[in-house]
Amino acid sequence: MIPPLNPLLLRLPAYLQEKANAQREAALASGRPVHDFGIGDPREPTPAFIREALRNAVPEVSQYPSIAGTSALRKAISGYLRRRFALDLDPEREILPCAGAKEALFHLPLIALHPERPLCWYPDPAYPVYERAILFAGGTPRTLPLRAERNFLPDLDAVSAAEWKRTSMVFDCYPHNPTGAGAPRPHHEKLLGLAREHGFLVVCDEPYVDLYVGAPPHGALQVGRENLVAVHSLSKRSGMTGYRSGFIAGDPRILRALREARANFGVASQSFVQAAAVAAWSDDAHVEERRKIFAAKRAVLLSHLRKIGLSVGGEGAFYLWVRVPQGETSESYAARLAERNILVVPGTAFGAEGAGFIRLAMVPTLPDCEAAVAAWPA
Ligand SMILES: Cc1ncc(COP(=O)(O)O)c(C=O)c1O
């Protein structure tokens, strides 16, 4: 007899990244140039001062990190929150470093889900981890459709009070992956009002909050902390996807529960990663540089896509959400582009509401974006 394993593993389609890696391998095998707009993993180097901070912090003896991370890191994060959002958070009670946003998002339902309130909501389309986190924690996933006609904001009035009363948590993400949409402050005010009235947790996933075009977007914590945690990441802000570093901040009751739960499954990141994170959260100049790089790529891609008559959304994050030409589906257009080694993700990979769109992550370098534009089918 072989162990039966968790049936969820058979039910879930292959994770996005796995599929994208396979597609990339196939494109590379063609021997022709590959323009990979698939996974949101930028190719610009991690700033030298961050790499140096890591190197300088590698100890002779490497011991277990604490559960809550170093006090230096929690203070650096609180400094960032003060500079960026004019927020004053207590580094001891209201901030918890984590090994990237993905890890934190996956663990949050494990502590937030109450058996009498099985419903957990997440946007459609969305980053796939929300649904999977809910399912692995034993919750009942429910989607909040995000549509172009509502500027990719959920209709919170469409959920009944009875449903909110059976809800443990809601995932929210602005600037949004995959649509690049932003949210006005009243969206978060309303969501947080509902959370307090009905007693559920709101998790605002904000890894793109520093990658904006134009005015900096607000952070959800500026609207309130009670019943709310925000999840931030250095992956995109500082070009540190490989470091695995982020933080959760907000309601101290949730932070305490997460800290206690973490003792069961792990510890904070390696001390040298935490030292690199201190350097990254303490500096804003490198982020300004990165915004300029993404703006240049956006200009090249936007002008081409609009020239060939495609409608494109996305003001934040580093994604372009492109409506496919008439007569195409997300999959057929992605396949047509793949014939030219232009790799994109069909919108349906992010949920049923993604039908009719493709997502471009502006991760290739600027010259590569220019080459992709030249190779784009008319
Ligand atoms: C919306 C969203 N949340 C979280 C993550 C994961 O970030 P991290 O690299 O910090 O785990 C991503 C990564 O693409 C994302 O798009």
Ligand as a Chemical Component Dictionary entry (heavy atoms), coordinates in Angstrom:
data_LIG
# 
_chem_comp.id                   LIG 
_chem_comp.type                 NON-POLYMER 
_chem_comp.pdbx_formal_charge   0 
_chem_comp.three_letter_code    LIG 
# 
loop_
_chem_comp_atom.comp_id 
_chem_comp_atom.atom_id 
_chem_comp_atom.alt_atom_id 
_chem_comp_atom.type_symbol 
_chem_comp_atom.charge 
_chem_comp_atom.model_Cartn_x 
_chem_comp_atom.model_Cartn_y 
_chem_comp_atom.model_Cartn_z 
_chem_comp_atom.pdbx_ordinal 
LIG C1 C1 C 0 0.241 39.583 -5.207 1  
LIG C2 C2 C 0 1.449 38.856 -4.757 2  
LIG N1 N1 N 0 1.589 38.565 -3.468 3  
LIG C3 C3 C 0 2.674 37.917 -3.021 4  
LIG C4 C4 C 0 3.685 37.528 -3.859 5  
LIG C5 C5 C 0 4.859 36.768 -3.309 6  
LIG O1 O1 O 0 5.878 37.608 -2.912 7  
LIG P1 P1 P 0 7.168 37.031 -2.212 8  
LIG O2 O2 O 0 8.224 36.926 -3.237 9  
LIG O3 O3 O 0 7.498 38.039 -1.153 10 
LIG O4 O4 O 0 6.830 35.723 -1.608 11 
LIG C6 C6 C 0 3.578 37.810 -5.218 12 
LIG C7 C7 C 0 4.612 37.349 -6.135 13 
LIG O5 O5 O 0 4.521 37.406 -7.334 14 
LIG C8 C8 C 0 2.433 38.493 -5.680 15 
LIG O6 O6 O 0 2.263 38.793 -6.964 16 
# 
loop_
_chem_comp_bond.comp_id 
_chem_comp_bond.atom_id_1 
_chem_comp_bond.atom_id_2 
_chem_comp_bond.value_order 
_chem_comp_bond.pdbx_ordinal 
LIG C1 C2 SING 1  
LIG C2 N1 SING 2  
LIG C2 C8 DOUB 3  
LIG N1 C3 DOUB 4  
LIG C3 C4 SING 5  
LIG C4 C5 SING 6  
LIG C4 C6 DOUB 7  
LIG C5 O1 SING 8  
LIG O1 P1 SING 9  
LIG P1 O2 DOUB 10 
LIG P1 O3 SING 11 
LIG P1 O4 SING 12 
LIG C6 C7 SING 13 
LIG C6 C8 SING 14 
LIG C7 O5 DOUB 15 
LIG C8 O6 SING 16 
# 
